[in-house]
């Protein structure tokens, strides 16, 4: 029985290709904020908590795959992990543009464009 359990544990998203990240807001974003799989816009000084679900070939990755979101420029966007799996706080720190790297199991899979705007 052990070999079968091991095969199931290793199955993950093997053979599937990363497609995108599906974001769901955990906190209510202000009207000026927008978080999608290809662009993020947040006013400076605003933090949003999101649930990020990586998708491969139309299906979600499994619980064995590790998702990391990393800002290319912490002076513009800061990213904090939370106690909940795949939940992150995205904090607009200063006006500017950067890339939010999507890493799955340590491999860079995507770069989402980020724009931090002035508060209105």
Buried (B, 14 or more C-beta within 10 A) or exposed (E): EEEEEEEEEEEBBEEEEBBBBBBEEBEEBEEBBEBEBEEBBBBBEBBBBBBBBBBBEEEEBEEEBEBBBEBEBEEBBBBEEEEEEBBBBBBBBEEBEBBBBBBBEEEEBBEBEBBBBEEE
